[in-house]
Amino acid sequence: MSKLLQQIQSPADLRRLPRTDLQALAHELRAFVLQTVSQTGGHLGSNLGTVELTIALHYVYNTPHDRLVWDVGHQTYPHKILTGRRERMNTLRQLGGVSGFPRRDESEYDAFGTAHSSTSISAALGMALAAQTKGEDRRAVAVIGDGAMTAGMAFEALNNAGVSHGGVSADLLVVLNDNDMSISPPVGALNKYLARLMSGNFYTAAREGAKAMLKGAPPLFELARRLEEHAKGMVVPGTIFEEFGFNYVGPIDGHDLDSLIPTLENLRHKRGPQFLHVVTKKGYGYKLAEADPVNYHGPGKFDPAVGLQKPATPPKTTFTQVFGQWLCDMAAADMRLVGITPAMREGSGMVEFHKRFPQRYYDVGIAEQHAVTFAAGMACEGMKPVVAIYSTFLQRAYDQLVHDVAIQNLPVVFALDRAGIVGADGATHAGAYDIAFIRCVPNCSLLAPSDENECRQALTTAFRQDHPVAVRYPRGAGVGAAVEPGFAEWPWGRGVQRRRGKRIAILAFGTLLHPALAAAEALDATVADMRFVKPLDDALVLELARSHEALVTVEEGAVMGGAGSAVGECLAAAGLAVPLLHLGLPDRFVEHGDPAQLLAQCGLDAAGIERSIRQRFGARPALAAVNA
């Protein structure tokens, strides 16, 4: 390891370095990030792009006393390395290791837990005003990316931050880390000069002096204000932020420490809301990542000297790929289909659909609420919208699901990727709650296919309905089931029995059917592939309840309010008292780690399912307590 980086156990060590050493430190830090991610997998391009910005922020601001909030947080590996976690970075995103996102319980330098986008400005504003309320002299900084700035929540926070509270304005700095937007003019000497000028004392004093002098003549004051805005707007895209009440500075080169540090030093001493626009490049310093930011956004393990390579044997088809192929096929068959995504084209498998059907593809940005209501509007006009959205992100549009889609009973299909445990991304990205929060909404149905072929059939079944239907499927590949072409449909609301056994019946929802089948072999139990969470196949549930001594429900979702609860409600409504065991995700947040390890930890692998059944029921299930 290089000598400069070895010296730094905390930002206090960083601040003791002479400024002339910082560029060399940036090279060392970037190399360490590349080395770490190549060995563990994780987010790469975004972290390579924030090296200099991270150094500058910790060099200028007195962290952790000053609060630093990173939006989304997948670009915080340099931050973690500089804040005492360098030696543990080899455990990144592994069970019991360093999280891939900021976590308050991991470090005092992680001021706010972030993994969903567009929350940073709201949180930092709350921190800034809390400090002022308590009479504490501290600064709050929100670092937000250009993608996250497309979300309504970011603008709600800007709108609130620009207004004084009890006559006091928040001492807040918002740093826009712009690495993809076309609004930015070329970054060069002129912009660097303007940034220093607009953040410096002379400019501020002149500006405030002119304000005070002209306030006695309102027409002249308004004219001067407009002239200033339009003059700045000719060379910088900051007018909109000025309208929110921020002092806009930038854009400046986010890889130029000689520009970043003086500008941040000026801004740290300014009162009121400040906005700094920095331009960075994803993958900066690693040519392969610069040239291919999409594939190097979140790679697995790789050799940095070689770059990403195609595997020797083709990997299994993923559920996301099954969805992408189905979407193209159904679009070709039905002109009413439109595909909608909240900025997850690649992650949701819509790249090919975008190429083939550009007029029916809508990426609405990181705006889940808008995506759902936008789909509702299209459905009102006779279109058949398919909203491709991660389970965890649909949580952000729950009101729209209820108010705009369900109450009006509109035929919107929700393709819920990443349902259940997601592995290395952890609790913030796990799709643990969609079963519970969808099944309680009238007019909504929810399907849970058990393999890749069933996924295609479930999507077709959902698309053919005239009401809201969600289809949940996990991240990655399943058992490798061959996907049949065509548009086969399921009988609506009907499950199927997969194995006939004795005494105990396992009702499996989704891909946990397969470990349930393995457990059933050891137990000689009956297994049903329920397929539908809602409408539940009540007839199948009651038939199995009457012909078996106990029922076991298995789902990769929260037990509380989940599919098992639906089975219990069905039995109660029919007046049947049958011993019932619910297996699913526990009432705690499941940490990051290997998905197979996490499922085993939750008792949802074959051995865990068998063990739970034996522990609960022993030799005679009928003697066990009823309705656990």
C-alpha positions, -999 to +999 in steps of 0.1 A: +000+000+000+012+035-008+027+056+021+002+085+020-029+064+023-013+043+051-010+074+072-047+082+072-069+065+098-094+094+099-101+127+082-081+145+109-050+128+095-060+139+060-063+175+072-027+174+085-013+167+051+001+196+031-022+205+002+006+197-022+003+160-013-034+157-020-031+149-057-007+121-050-032+109-023-059+109-049-039+086-072-033+062-043-069+063-032-082+056-067-059+027-071-070+013-038-107+016-048-100-002-080-081-030-063-108-034-036-138-036-060-120-059-084-116-084-055-150-081-039-173-068-066-194-037-060-200-002-074-169+010-093-175+038-118-193+061-094-166+056-068-137+063-091-155+095-101-157+109-065-122+105-053-111+141-055-145+154-043-143+131-012-108+143-004-117+179-008-148+177+014-131+159+043-101+183+039-122+214+042-150+204+064-145+193+100-161+159+098-178+143+117-187+175+135-198+189+102-224+166+087-217+150+053-247+132+036-241+112+005-271+107-018-278+071-028-244+063-011-231+038-036-202+063-043-189+063-007-161+038-009-134+066-009-153+081+020-152+048+039-115+043+032-106+077+046-128+073+077-112+043+093-125+014+073-096+009+049-084-024+065-119-039+063-127-030+027-118-066+017-151-075+034-171-051+013-208-062+008-201-095+024-220-111+054-208-093+085-185-070+064-185-033+054-218-022+038-218-009+003-238+022+015-235+046+044-248+033+077-251+052+109-244+021+130-212+015+110-193+048+115-199+082+131-188+096+097-219+081+081-242+109+092-272+095+075-281+061+060-287+064+023-293+038-005-325+051-021-320+082-041-329+119-036-330+119+002-298+138+010-310+174+007-339+168+030-318+150+056-290+176+055-315+204+058-329+188+089-294+185+104-286+221+095-317+235+111-314+212+141-279+226+147-292+262+145-321+254+169-296+239+194-272+268+190-244+246+175-219+259+150-217+232+124-222+228+087-243+203+067-234+192+032-255+171+009-238+155-021-263+145-048-259+132-083-275+145-114-297+114-117-310+118-081-318+155-089-346+143-113-367+132-083-394+153-069-382+149-033-349+167-041-369+197-054-392+196-025-362+199-002-346+227-023-379+246-021-380+242+016-343+250+021-344+283+003-370+297+027-360+312+060-373+295+091-381+320+118-360+345+100-330+322+099-318+305+067-302+271+068-264+269+066-265+242+040-243+233+011-257+212-017-230+197-040-244+186-073-221+158-086-229+161-123-214+131-142-239+126-170-260+157-177-259+176-209-268+210-192-231+216-183-210+238-205-174+227-211-153+230-179-123+252-184-104+283-171-134+306-174-157+284-153-129+279-127-124+317-125-162+323-122-165+297-095-138+313-074-152+347-081-188+338-071-177+320-040-152+346-028-156+374-003-153+403-028-182+391-049-203+384-019-196+418-003-203+436-035-235+416-041-248+422-006-238+458-006-257+464-038-287+447-024-287+469+007-283+501-014-310+492-039-337+479-015-348+514-010-357+515-047-377+483-053-379+487-091-341+491-094-335+462-069-357+439-090-340+450-122-305+443-107-316+409-094-328+399-128-297+413-146-275+392-123-295+361-128-295+364-166-258+373-167-250+342-147-274+322-167-255+330-199-225+311-187-238+287-160-270+267-156-277+280-122-307+302-126-332+276-113-312+271-081-310+308-076-348+309-078-350+284-050-330+308-028-295+293-032-263+310-041-252+290-071-215+284-078-200+264-107-198+244-126-163+234-117-141+204-125-147+178-098-113+162-104-093+195-100-083+198-063-068+232-070-103+244-079-124+223-055-106+231-022-105+270-025-141+270-036-152+248-007-132+269+017-150+300+005-184+283+008-178+269+042-178+304+056-209+315+038-242+317+057-274+305+042-281+279+014-252+274-010-252+253-042-220+240-058-221+224-092-192+200-099-186+180-130-170+146-127-166+116-149-177+081-140-148+057-139-123+085-139-087+073-140-095+038-152-099+040-190-120+008-193-146+022-169-146+056-185-153+040-219-181+017-205-197+033-175-228+010-177-210-023-173-185-009-148-212+006-127-216-025-105-192-053-117-184-086-100-148-097-094-124-090-122-088-085-131-081-047-134-053-054-159-077-072-182-111-058-175-145-075-176-145-107-195-174-128-208-177-161-187-164-192-204-198-209-200-229-188-206-247-180-174-283-191-167-310-169-180-321-144-153-357-135-144-349-100-155-339-113-190-371-134-191-391-102-184-372-083-211-378-109-238-415-112-228-419-074-230-405-073-265-427-103-276-458-089-261-452-055-275-449-070-310-482-088-304-502-059-288-497-023-299-513-011-267-483-021-245-461+006-233-430+001-210-423+025-182-392+026-159-380+050-133-344+052-145-337+015-144-335+005-181-305-018-177-314-031-142-350-040-153-340-056-186-355-030-210-325-023-232-337-044-261-373-031-257-360+005-259-341-003-291-370-021-308-399+001-295-385+035-288-419+052-293-434+030-265-405+032-241-407+058-213-378+064-188-392+090-164-361+094-143-358+086-107-394+095-101-413+064-089-444+083-078-446+100-112-440+067-130-471+050-114-495+080-119-481+084-155-490+048-161-524+053-147-530+082-171-520+061-201-543+033-189-572+057-188-567+062-225-568+026-234-531+017-233-517-013-214-488+001-193-461-022-178-442-006-150-408-023-145-398-014-110-378-030-082-399-042-053-381-019-029-387+012-051-424+006-055-426+014-017-419+050-028-450+051-048-475+034-025-499+063-024-500+064-062-506+026-063-536+030-040-550+064-050-543+066-087-543+030-099-562+007-075-592+030-066-597+036-103-592-001-110-568+006-140-551-022-159-515-015-150-490-043-148-462-040-122-432-061-130-415-063-095-379-072-099-356-079-070-384-094-049-372-111-017-335-111-006-311-093-029-278-102-014-249-077-014-271-046-015-287-055+018-318-043+036-323-011+017-328-030-016-345-061-003-380-067-017-394-079+016-427-060+019-445-061-015-466-091-006-479-075+026-485-040+011-501-051-021-524-079-009-542-055+014-552-031-015-586-038-031-586-044-069-549-054-068-537-089-076-503-104-070-486-134-087-455-152-076-440-175-103-417-203-091-393-204-121-383-187-153-410-204-174-437-196-149-424-160-148-433-156-185-466-172-180-474-151-150-466-119-169-489-129-198-516-138-173-512-104-156-512-085-189-545-101-200-564-088-170-584-056-168-573-045-133-540-038-115-517-069-113-482-072-099-458-101-107-429-105-083-397-123-091-362-124-076-329-111-086-307-134-107-314-168-121-337-195-109-335-233-113-327-229-151-362-239-163-365-238-201-387-209-211-414-219-236-422-193-263-457-181-268-482-166-244-495-194-222-517-183-194-525-196-160-561-204-149-569-173-129-565-177-092-555-214-093-525-231-078-511-265-086-501-295-065-464-305-072-460-334-049-484-357-030-473-368+005-487-374+039-497-356+070-481-322+062-488-299+032-463-272+023-479-242+004-450-225-014-453-190-029-427-182-056-392-196-061-390-211-026-410-239-041-378-257-050-362-259-015-397-267-003-398-297-027-364-308-014-375-306+022-407-325+013-387-354+000-372-359+034-405-354+052-428-371+026-449-340+026-473-326+000-462-295-018-484-270-036-471-243-060-496-216-050-488-192-079-513-166-067-509-146-035-541-127-044-565-140-053-556-169-031-567-203-043-590-208-013-603-241-027-568-256-028-560-243+007-592-258+022-587-291+003-552-295+017-563-284+052-590-311+053-567-338+040-536-331+061-527-327+098-508-295+094-501-267+068-468-249+063-465-217+042-432-207+027-425-173+011-395-150+004-412-120+019-421-106+053-440-131+074-461-104+090-490-097+068-476-119+040-490-149+020-490-171+051-513-146+067-536-149+038-538-186+043-545-181+080-573-157+071-588-183+046-588-210+073-603-187+099-631-176+075-639-213+068-639-221+106-610-246+102-586-250+131-555-266+115-520-263+129-502-237+107-466-228+105-455-196+086-419-195+072-406-164+056-384-134+062-383-125+099-394-093+116-359-077+113-339-062+085-318-088+067-282-077+063-261-077+032-243-109+021-244-139-002-281-147-010-277-184-003-261-176+030-289-152+039-317-176+030-300-203+051-297-178+080-334-171+077-342-209+076-355-207+040-332-232+024-342-269+021-324-278+053-339-249+072-375-256+060-371-293+070-356-283+104-384-258+112-411-283+103-396-310+125-390-286+154-425-272+152-445-304+148-422-333+159-437-368+153-474-358+155-483-323+140-519-326+153-506-323+189-489-290+183-504-257+191-529-243+166-522-213+144-487-203+153 
